Structures are given as structure tokens and as C-alpha cells.
Amino acid sequence: MTEPDNTRRPAPRHDGGTIALPWPTAALAPGLWLVGTFLEDLAPKGTRRSGMRPGHFDLGFVLAGMTVACLVGRRPGGRDLPVVDPGPLYRLAKATRAALYVLSPIMVGLGIANAFVRGVSLGPISLPQVRDPGWRRSPTHSHRLTANVLLALALFQAVAALVHHYLRHDAVLRRMLPRGS
């Protein structure tokens, strides 16, 4: 009769691309949200504010590229890890993740529409401006609303990961951390 194997096996992990892309996105997105939300309050009209808005758009286009890379990296048929808890919390986590994947490109698309409505410059490239002033409000408002919902979902997901790690003591968060963390 053999004794049970009580040695601890490492938790299955996501692949490198799945781990690497969300972390810089998670770092960049809240910064963009802060600047976009409080731009009017951060600097009085003048040079500093005019420098902040193009920076927001430049970094927004970087975030757009990262969003596309994340979505391509999570295409159907990718690596699925075993479910830690198949109950209602799993379904909630799956729905939250799906909402993030659906709303992210919508928010990015609205930001790009907003850039064209404003006719911003991205370094040496100037985007053509849609001159209809009535069009400006809609993408700006929708972009802001979508960004607020995305930030709330991302915070919910982050808190849930911390609950898994510190209260439930399972491997959910460790599966997304880089090796050696």
C-alpha cells in the first residue's frame, strides 16, 4: 500500500502572454482614467493642461494596442486552467471577465472616435477633425461612462483576486502572477 502524496504541487499557470499583457494594462488604465476624469481640475487652462490632453490621447492609443493584444491573446481555443470553484462565484467571475472583454474594445473605440472628433495630434500625426460640435459630446460622454464601468469591474475583479489569495488561500491569483512572485 502506498502512502498519499502530500507534497505540494505548483498551481497550473497561465501562459506567458496571458500573464504579461494584463499587468501593464492594469497599471496604465487607472492612470488614464484619473487624467481623463480630473483633467479639468488637475491644471488650469494653459500650457500644462494642453500638454496633458495629448498625453492622455497618446497613452490611450498605447492602451488600444494593448487591448487588441489581450483580446487576440485570449482567443477561443486558448489554454484553459482547471476551475478552482465551479459554483456561483465562478459564474460571477466568468461574467465579470466577459464584461471586461466586451467593454474594453468599446471604450477604446469610443476613445478613438473622441480623438477624431477633437482632431488630436499623436506625435507627428494629426488626426482629421470632425467639425460637427454636436458630435463631440456623444463619444466623450459614452467613453467616460464606459471607462467608469470598466474601472468598477476591474476593481471588483482585483478585490475578488485578493479575497481568493488572502482569505480563501487558493491559487487563483498565483496563476496570473509572473514566475517567482
N, C-alpha and C positions, 0 to 999 in steps of 0.2 A: 504494500500500500504506500502510495507516495503522499508526501506532505503537501499542503496547499502552498502555492507560490505567493508569498506575502511581499515580495519585492515590488517597489513602486515603479510602474512603467511611465515613461513620459507621455503626456497627453498628446493625442494627434493634433497636428498643427496645420494651419492654412499654408498654402504655398507662398513663396517669397513675394510675388507680385500682389497677391491679395493682402499680405501683411504690410508691404511697403507703401502702397498708394493711399490708403485711408488716413494714415497718421499725418502727413503734411497737409492733406485736405482738412483734417480736423483742426490743425493749427492755423491755417490760413482763413478758413471760413468765418470763425468768430471775429477775427481782426477786421475782415471786410465788413461784417455786419456792424461792428462798432463804428467804424468810419462812416459807413453808409447811413446809419441811424442818427449819429450825432454830428455829422459833418457841419451842419449849420451852427451847432453850439461849440464845436471844437475851435474854430478860428473865425475871427471877424472877417468881413468882406475884405478882400485884398489878395496879396500875393500868396500867403500861406494857404488860404482856402482854395485858391485857384490851383495850387500845387497838389492839394490833397485829392481833389476830384479826379484829375487824370491818373493819379496813383491808384485810386480805387478802381477805375476802369482798367488800367494796365494789369493789376493783380487779379481783377475779375476775369480777364481773358486767360490768365495763367490758371485760375481755378476752373475755367471752362475746359481747358485741355486736360486737367487732372480728372475732371468729372467724366469726360469721354473715356479716358484711360481706365478709370474704375469700372465704368459700365462695360467696356469691352473685356476687361479682365474677369468680370463676373458673368460672362455669357452663359447661356444654358449649356449643360454638359460639362461644366467645370467640376472641380473636386468638392464633394460634399462630405462634411465630417459627421460622425455619429451624433445623434441628438442627445443632449445631456438630460433633458427632462421633457418628455413628449406631451405634457399636459397643457393646460390653458396658457401658461406663461410662455411656452414655446410658440403657440399660435399668435400670441400678442407680439412676441419678438419678431416673428416672421412677417406679420402685418406692418410693424414699425419699419423694418428693413425694406419691405416692398414700397412703403410710402416714401422713404428716403430715396430709393432708386427711381421712383416716378417723379417726385417733386424736384430733384436735383437738376435734371435737364430742362425742366420747365422754368425754374428760377434762372438758370444760365441763359436760356433762350430769351427770357424777358429782359435780362440784363443786356444782352447783345442788342435787342430791339431798342432798349433805352439808349444805348451808345449811339445807334444810328439816328434816333430821334434828336439827340443832342448834338450830333456831328462831332464827336470827340476825336482827339488825336491819340494814336497809340505809337509813341515814339515818332518815327519819321512818316508814319502812315496816317493820313486824315480820312476818317470815315465820312461819307456824304451825309449831309443833314437833311432829315425830313422836315420841311419847313412848317408843316401844319401844327400850330400851337395846341390845338385841341387833342392831338395825338400824344403829346408829351406826358400828360397826366396819367393816362391809362397804363402804359408799360411801367412807369415809375411806381405807381401805386400797387400794381399787381406784383411787380418784382419785390417790393418791400414786404407785402403781405406774405408772399411765398417764402421769402427769406426768414421772416419771423416764425412761420410754421415749421420750416426746416430746422431752425435753431432749437425750437422747443422739442422737436422729435429727437434731434441729436443729443440734447441734454438728457432727455428721458432715457435714451439708449446708453449713454455714458453712466448715468446713475445705476441703471439696471446691471451693467457690467461690473460696477463696483460692489453692488449688493451680492452678485454671484461670487465675486472674489473674496470679499471680507466677511460676509455673513453666511453664505452657503458653502464656501470653501470648495467650489468645484473648478473645473478647468476652462470655463467659458472665456474669461479674459486672457488667460495664458495662451490660448490658441491663436490670439491675434497679436501677441507681443513678439518683437524680434527675438531671435535666439539669444540666450544669455541674459535675458531680462529677468 
